Amino acid sequence: MANRIDLHNKLRSLLGGSSNVYFQPPESLLLKYPCIVYKLSTTPTTFADDKVYKFTRGYDVTYITRDPDDDMIDQMFELFQNKVRYDRSFASDNLNHYVFTVYN
């Protein structure tokens, strides 16, 4: 992935082109489900000779759905292959949340 916009478009493709993909949405925004919410997150950095040798931008990506048997985990690994890590899942307000870290 070259930039955040590329990531955004790939995430939209997971939802069949849906516009229910949100980057750092304000709390006042009413989300439409299923949706994906993502934000800039961990950035693993490797140093060599007191300089940044390698910097990898990471994003916390949360898929939110009412369906507890959704196959989004499989789809995320198919799309991002070795650039994704499944972190956790939880239920809140009768919605299922699946949290991933995607590295670009």
N, C-alpha and C positions, 0 to 999 in steps of 0.2 A: 504494500500500500504506500502510495507516495505521500498522501496527506489525509486530513480529516474528512474532506469532501469525498474522497474515494471510499473511505470507511463508511461514511453515511450512505452512499449509493449501494454498497454491498449489503448493508443492513436492510435497506429498503427492499432489495431483491429477495431477502429472506421472507419478507411479508408480502411477496407478490407485487411489489411496486407501491405498496401502501405508503401514505404519507404519515403514518403513525410511528415515526422514528423521530426522537427528540434529543437534541444535544443540550445538556444542562438546562432543562426547562424550569421556568420559575414556578414556585409552589402554587401560584394562583391559576396556572394553566390546567384546564380540564382535559385529562388524558382520555384517549379512545382506545379500547382494548380489542384485540391484543395489540401490544405496542412494545417498542424497544426504547429505553432511556439509556443514554451513555454520557460519560464525562471523562475528562483527562484524569489519569490516575498515576500509577506507579511508573517510574521511568528508570529501569535498570541502566546503570552507567558503569563502564569499565575504564579504569585509568591506567595510563602507562607514561612513565617519565614526567610525572606531575601534570599531565594533560589528559583531557577527555579522549580516550581511544575509541570507544564505541558507546553510542547513546541510542537507546531503544524507547520510543514513545509507547506508552501503554494506556489503554482505556478500560474503565469499568463499564461493562455492557450488561444491562439488566433487561431480560425479556419478561414481560408481565402478561399473564393470560388467566382466563377463568378455567381453562381446561387443565386438570391435573395430570393428564396423560399425553400432553403435547410432545412431539418428537423434535423440538427445537435443539436439544443437546446434540443429537445426531447431525442435524443440519449445520450447526455452528462448526462442528469438527470437519464436516465435508467441505464447507466453504473456506475456512481459514487454516485447515490442516495443522501444521506445526506452529502456528502463531496464535493459538488460543489455549486458554486454561480454564477448565470448569472450576469455579470456586465454591459455590454453595447454592442451596435453594431454601426457600422459606415461604410460608403462607401468611398473608396479612389481609384483613378485610375481605375475606373470601376470594382473594386473588393469589395466584401462584407466581412466585418470583424466582427466576433462574439467573444467577449472576456468573458472569464470565470475565476474564481479563483477556483482551485482544491486544497483541503487540504489532506495531507496524514497522 
